[in-house]
Amino acid sequence: MIELIGWTGVVICFVLMMYHRYMHTNHDQVYAYIRKKYTEDDDQTEFPSKEDHARYSRKYSIYTIFFACLLIILNFFR
């Protein structure tokens, strides 16, 4: 059961890390598209900054490393 939690954590954190890295890399193009497609002209919606995405990417990278190490350690006890 704990191994299933570890694998689920790895997958979720990896996907979120990749999402935030993509959003950081293509920040201007993505938010220009979102602003053009989904907001009105006078709408002053605040979007996350590039620094926010970089911070989240680092956070989920650390979580991914943690869950991967957890799975490696659990493999030694089998």
Number of C-alpha atoms within 10 A of each C-alpha: 5 10 13 10 12 20 16 13 17 23 15 14 22 19 14 18 23 14 15 21 19 15 21 21 14 12 17 12 11 14 15 10 11 11 16 11 9 9 12 10 8 6 9 9 8 6 11 11 14 17 10 14 20 17 15 18 23 15 14 20 17 15 18 23 14 16 21 17 14 16 18 12 11 13 10 7 6 5
